[in-house]
Amino acid sequence: MQKLITIVILTACACLPAFSQNTEYSRSGKDGVWFEVRNDTANPCRYTEDNKIYQAEREFTFGFHYYDPQGKERYMRYELVPMQGYDILANGDTNYYTALLPDFSFSDKFDAKDSCINQYLLKVLCNTSHFEKDYDQTVEEFSLLFDGQRSKRPMEWSGIVENERNLWMHPIRNCLFRILELNPFPYIQYPIEQGKNWKWKLTIGSHWGDERWKTWTGKIVNKYKYKITDTDCEVVTPMGTLPCVKVEAVAKSRIGKTYLTAYYNDTYGFVKMDNTNIDGSRIVIDLVGVNF
């Protein structure tokens, strides 16, 4: 188990992070996320080096609970499922192969010996080697934790946007967490003010569908609405009681609605994320430790 360092938070969390005031920004559309514009592509750490929360090499351990559409808690069992792929060879032949790819099933009781999992790790990387060199986000690496230990290899890599205008991040989206592609992503805009609201949207392909929750044909457009509903609430965590900002969000598309209630702290970022999914199930994610 990695060493977890507990820090007591004494300051309120409704302040504006101190980023460079000379930063240039871009966004896609009037309701898009604000991205920093950096031209120094030779520097793989350019989108991480000025972060205040998600700094390079920091590790955030999260615990999670899943509740099915009837409200019953069930547990994710990690599985490797054989799936066939193919390579087209230089001589025109096709080479078929079978690979073991991550998947999951549900268990009615938690048993670590039976590959049940209730924690995962987010590690912040200072390079973009897993993406194109012009990737404009901080890279986050997700690993599942088996009985408190990291899995043999990371599960996935994704991105975070942290700057003086907003903090936006992809959630973990592998195995059971694929369902979170349809939910509002953790997102807060600065400066933090009671009642502040904002929007954005995302096009999502049908390959994110799954018979275990929802399938569709073609693409959908998720339209999101966010609102800060409380700037002075508290969340009890293993690291102590933390002052937080409460953000409530809804996503709507032609296949239905999803919801997110997120709690943000200006030292630890998002410390609690309560997701109501497309099928009425819930995934509640809590920060349980940070290795600084």
N, C-alpha and C positions, 0 to 999 in steps of 0.2 A: 504494500500500500504506500502511495507516495505520501510525503510529509505534508500535512495540512497546517497552514499558518493562520491563526485567528487574529484578526485586527478589530479593535473596538471602534465603531464609527461614532464620532462625537459631533459631527457637523451635519447640518441639514443638507438635503440632497437636491434642492431646487435651484442650484446655481448653474451658471454657464461655464463649461470647461474652457480652460485657457489655451486655445490653439493660436497658431500664427494668424495675425490679422491681414496678412498679405496673400493669403491663399486664394487661388482662382477655383471656381466651381462650375460644374455643368450638371444638367439634369435632362431626362427625357420627358418632355411635356411639362405642362404647368404644374402637374401634381406628382412629378417624379421625385425620386430620392436624389439628394444633393451629393455628387461625387467630387472629390478633389481632382484637379487637373495638374498632373505632374509629368513633365517631359523627360525627366532623368531616368529613362528606361534601363540604363546600365546599373542602377541601384535597385536591387530586388526588394529592399526594405522600405522603399519610399512611401508606401501607404501604411506602414506600421510604426515608423520611428517617432512620430509625434502623438501616438495614441496615449490617452490618459488611463483607460480601463483595460482594453484588450491589447496589452503590450506583449512584445515578442517573448516567447518561452513560458509565459504564464499558463498554468493549467487550472481549469475550472471543472470540478467534479459535480455532476448533477445526479440526483435520484429522481425516479419517476414512478407514477402509479397510473394504471390503465383501468377504466371502468367501461364495461360494455354498454350498448344502448339501453339495457334494462337497469343499469346502475350497479351491476355486480362487478366487484374487483376481480380481474383476471391477470395472469402473469405471462410475460413474453418468454417463450422458449426459443432460443437461438438454434437454427438448423442450417446445414449445408445441403443444398438441393442440386442434383445433377441436371445441368441444362446444356443443350447442344449449341455449338457455334461453329464457325467455319472460317478458314483463311483461303483467299484466292492466291495460288502460287504463281511464280513468275512464268512458268511454262504453260500456264492456262489451266492447270488442274486445280481441283478444289480439295482442300484438306479439312475433313470434318473432325471435330473433337468434342469431348464432353468435359465440361468444367463444373466444379462444385462452387456454387454461388450462394451468398448469404440469403436466408429466408427465415421465416419464423412460424410458430404455431402458438396456440394459447394453452395454458395450464390452469386448472382450478386451484392449485396450491403452489406456493413458492418452494422450489427445491433447487438449490444451487448445483447439486450434483447432477441434476437433470437438465443442465444448461439454461436454467431460468436466470434472467437478468433484470436488475432493477436500478442499475447505475450506468452512466457513460461519462467519458472524459472529453472535454474540449481543450485542445492545446493550440495556442496562438503561435504561428510560424512567422519568421521574419523574411521569408523569401517566397517567390511565386513560381518555384520550379515545377509545380504540378499543373500550371496553366501557361498560356501564352505570355510572352515577356511584357505585353502591354496591359496585362490584367490590372484593373484599377481598384482592387479591394485588398484588405488585410486577409491573409489566408488562415482559416481555422481547420484543424484536423480533429476528426471525431474517432474515438475508439470505444468499443463496448467494454465494460468491466465485468469479468467473471469472478464472482465471489470476492470482490474487492480488488482483483488484479486486472491489469490491462490485457486486452486480447493480443493474440500473436502478431496481428498486423492492424494498422488503422483501417477503419471501415470506409471513410470518405473524406474528401476535402471540399471546402466551400468557402464563402466569403463574408466579411464584415465590412461595413462602411462606418467609420468613426471619425467625425470631425466637428467643428464648432457649430455646424448647422443641424446635424442629425446623427443619431446612432441607429443603424439598421443592420439586421443580420439574418442570414439563412439559418433556419433551425436544422437540427439533425434530420436527415430524410432517408434513412436506410431501414430495412426490415419493417417493423411496425410503424416506424416514424415516417415512412413514405406518405402516410395519410396527411401529415402536416403540410405537404405542398399545397393543400387546398385551404389552409387556415391563414389568417393574418400573420405575417412574420413579425417577430419582435422589432419594434420601431418606436422611436421617440424623437420629437423635434425640439430644438432649442430656440430661444430661451423657454424654460419651463414655466407655464402659467396655468392657473386654474381655469378649466373650461376650454382650453386651447384645442382646436381640432384641425385635422388635415386628411388628405386623401392620397391614394395612388392606385395603380392597377397593374395587373400582370396577366399575360397570355400563357395558358397552360395546355400542354398537349395531352392527348388521350393515353399516352404511355404511362402517365401517372395514375391511371385508373387501376382498380383491383376489385375482383369479385367479392372480396371480404368486406368492402365498404361501398364502392361506387364505381361504375364504368360509364363511359360515354364515347361518342364518335366525334371526330373532328377536334377543333380547339375550343376552349372556353376562355372568357375574359373575366377574371376575378377583379371586382371593384371593391376597394377597401375604404372604410371610414374609421378614423381613430379619434379618440377624445381623452384628454387628461381630466379625470374625475375626482382626483384627490392628490394634493401635493404634500400632505402631511400625515401619511399613514405609517404603520409599523408592521413589519413582517418578522415573525419568530423563526430563526434559522439555527442550525448547529453552531454557527459562529456568533450567536447572540441576536438580540432584537435590533433590527436595522430600520432606520428611517427610509421611507420609500415614496415614490410617486406612482400612483395607480393609473394605468392606461387601459381603456376598454376599446375593443375594436371588433368590427364585423366585416366579413367578406361575403359578397353576393355575386352569383353567376347564374346561368340558366339551369344549372343542376342543383342549386340550393344555396344554403347559407352556412357559414361557419363562424366561430367566435373565438376571441382571445382576451383574457384579462391578464395583463402583465404588470409586474411590480419592479420598478427601476430604482437602483441605488447608485449614487455618483462615484462610488469606489469599486463596487463589484459588478455594475451593470445590471442585467436582468436576473433577479434572484428568485423569481417565481413566475411561472407561465401556466395558466389554467386554460387549456384548449378544449372547446366543444367542437367535435368533428362533424364531417358531412353526414354521417350515419347516426348522429346523436350520442356517440360514445365520447369519452373524455380522456385526455392525457394531461395529468398534472405534473409539472416538472419543477423541482426545487433545487437551488444551489446548496450543496452540503459541504463544500470545502474549496479553498483556493490555495494553490502553491505559488507564492510569489518568488 
